[in-house]
Amino acid sequence: MVIKYTWLKILDLLKKRGSRTTVADLRRDLDSRGFHIDEKELADDLAKIRDLGLVECDLLVTADGTATVAVDDYSTIGITAAGLRKLSAIVKI
């Protein structure tokens, strides 16, 4: 499994929050720590992290019944138990 450093920072911020947060708040926290990620890249990163099971986020169900990841400023996102374990294991290294 390949994990980008920005993904670790996202997981760390979500862990510090302790509860679900909005994407806008997450982006603000990342910006304040020097991680300026554009909206599309952040949405792609969150979708990939979600696919790995490290975070949970809102899903948008389309008219044809498929579910897609909904990532806008008002979407909520939170770290999963698997994300907490992965973050703890990497920080120990």
C-alpha positions in Angstrom: 0.0 0.0 0.0 1.4 3.4 -1.0 0.5 6.3 1.2 1.3 9.9 0.3 2.6 12.2 3.0 -0.4 14.5 2.6 -2.7 11.5 3.3 -0.9 11.0 6.6 -1.4 14.7 7.4 -5.1 14.3 6.5 -5.4 11.3 8.8 -3.5 13.0 11.6 -5.8 16.1 11.4 -8.9 13.9 11.4 -7.6 12.0 14.4 -6.9 15.2 16.3 -10.4 16.4 15.6 -11.8 13.2 17.1 -15.1 13.5 15.2 -16.4 14.0 11.7 -15.5 17.4 10.2 -16.4 19.2 7.0 -14.1 19.2 4.0 -14.0 23.0 4.2 -12.7 22.8 7.8 -10.2 20.1 6.8 -9.0 22.2 3.9 -8.6 25.2 6.3 -6.6 23.1 8.7 -4.4 21.9 6.0 -3.8 25.4 4.6 -2.9 26.7 8.1 -0.2 24.0 8.3 1.3 24.8 4.9 -0.5 22.0 2.9 -2.1 24.0 0.1 -4.0 21.3 -1.9 -6.4 22.4 -4.7 -10.0 21.3 -4.6 -9.7 18.6 -7.3 -6.6 17.0 -5.8 -8.1 16.9 -2.3 -11.3 15.3 -3.7 -9.2 12.7 -5.5 -7.0 12.0 -2.4 -10.1 11.7 -0.2 -11.7 9.2 -2.6 -8.5 7.1 -2.7 -8.1 7.1 1.0 -11.8 6.2 1.3 -11.3 3.3 -1.1 -8.5 2.0 1.2 -11.0 2.1 4.1 -9.0 4.7 6.1 -11.7 7.4 6.1 -15.5 7.5 5.8 -17.3 10.2 3.9 -20.6 11.1 2.5 -21.9 9.2 -0.5 -24.1 10.6 -3.2 -26.6 8.2 -4.8 -27.3 9.0 -8.4 -30.5 8.5 -10.4 -29.2 5.2 -11.8 -28.6 3.8 -8.3 -24.8 4.1 -8.3 -23.1 5.7 -5.3 -20.3 8.1 -5.8 -18.1 10.0 -3.2 -19.6 13.4 -2.6 -16.7 15.8 -1.8 -17.7 19.5 -1.5 -17.1 22.0 1.2 -20.1 20.8 3.2 -19.4 17.1 3.0 -18.4 15.5 6.2 -15.4 13.2 6.6 -14.1 11.1 9.5 -11.3 8.7 10.2 -12.1 5.0 10.5 -10.7 2.5 13.0 -8.5 1.1 10.2 -7.3 4.6 9.6 -6.4 5.1 13.2 -4.5 1.7 13.3 -2.6 2.6 10.1 -1.7 6.0 11.3 -0.5 4.6 14.7 1.6 1.9 12.9 3.3 4.5 10.6 4.0 7.0 13.4 5.7 4.2 15.5 8.1 3.6 12.6 
